Amino acid sequence: MMLANIHKHKIILLLSLMALISGSAQSQVWTLQQCIDTALVRNKSLQISRNLMEVGEQKRKEAQANLIPKINVNADYRYYANLPYQFMPLSAFGGLDGEFKEVQFGVPHNINANLQLTLSVYNPLVYGAIQSTRIGKEISGLQVQKTTEQIFFEISNLYYNAQILNSQHTFIDSNLTNNRKLLANLQLLKEQLLAKGTDVSKVQLQIDQLTNQGEIIANKYEQVINALKFTMGISGERFMEIEPLLIYHPENKEYKSASTIDIRISETQSRLLVSELRTLKNSRLPSLSLYGTYGTTGYGYDKQPNEFLKFYPIGYAGLQLTYPLFNGTITQRKINQKKLEVKNSELQQSLIREQTNMQIDNARQQRRVSQHSLETTLSQITLGQSVYGQTILQQAQGTAGLPDVLLADNALREAQQNYLNAVVEYLKADLELKKLTGNILNK
């Protein structure tokens, strides 16, 4: 049986047929968007980022709570085995001026119980902490967005890799089919003494190599699927099938540049450092607080004949002013450190912008090159199919030998692999460009 029709289908038709065949099992097939949506709900790294954002919110509320009045209950009991001494001037009792007499005052049992209210009227450290925690919450929110973008990027890469491996396996299956047909034809010719045993062995070797490659690719595919399920946050035991059709749009679409998440995080961190620097400077200002106490004081005596325990009310209010006059230049040293951190933060912002611009240019160039490679390799596949088919006809007519057939087959397989490599490079460059321009989450 002649093999004139081998490789007559073009690559796009082949992949479209794969999608059509899988249509009946659509309920079991995961789309890229479904994988991303699942990861956004179940990915543990993203859950950790969201919890850290909630921690930032609680820290902000904690800082604001310092403006709420504080109420404390205090109780104290003292038993004096020896009552404290006081010196009384004898002049109060008709004695000479400048002469004193030690006297023990009080009773052995002393009880105090009171409520104390404290309210910060003005404290620069409290207001600085409130501002810093607000900015810290913004950073936590940006970290959640960064984690989301990273998950989107990882899921997309893994999904594309799985589709590429699936396409490679499809190519190998197609090549195996053709080689088995060729082997059957050669075995028939050998029986008719029209072909050599070495020719049969060469084709059998080719089949063994393709079978081994298929097993390797199938194993890689399972590894990629396992990594995809791990990133999505689903059980590794769960059956998963993805769309076999690799869809790409080599249009060199220009994405509108937006501020990337790394730049925004760097800018917000710089604002946080400036806020902390302002708080350090304001720590030199005085703080003012209001306080009040209301309670009771008890006195007791446990000796005959005057045993008693009596309580008397006590209450007072006041203002307390605290001014840090000198703390050994510690504050100034902290201010100097924070100024250097602010300068480094500004340099870091500039570095990130320059690096991002350079990476955007590289990604655009890589995408252009990959698009050209796609067009070239697709033409090479069409040409390789034509050459292989013609070689098979020539081999059947006796004008071409088996080495010519194997050479044409290898050339076709190389063109197929180059095509898949070009698709991978294009998709990665396009995904990288979306990420660098801040468009990765845009559909």
Buried (B, 14 or more C-beta within 10 A) or exposed (E): EEBEEBBEBEBEEBBEBBBEEBEEEEEEBBEBEEBBEBBBEEBEBBEEBBEBBEEBBEBBEEBBEBEEEEEEEEEEEEEEEEEEEEEBEBEEEEEEEEEEEEEEEEBBBBBBBBEBBBBBEEBBBBBBBBBBBBBBBBBBBBBBBBBBBBBBBBBBBBBBBBBBBBBBBBBBEBBBEBBBBBBEBBBEBBEEEEBBEEBBEBBBEBBEEBEEBBEBBBEBBEEBBEBBBBBBBBEEEEEBBBBBBBEBEBEEEEBEEEEBBBBBBBBBBBBBBBBBBBBBBBBBEEBBBBBBBEBEBBBBBEEEEEEEEEBEEEEEEEEEEEEEEEEEEEBEEBBEEBBEBBEEBBEBBEEBBEEBEEBBEBBBEBBBBBBEBBEBBBEBBBEBBBBBBBBBBBBBEEEBBBEBBBBBBBBBBBBBEBBBBBBBBBBBBBBBBBBBBBBBBEE
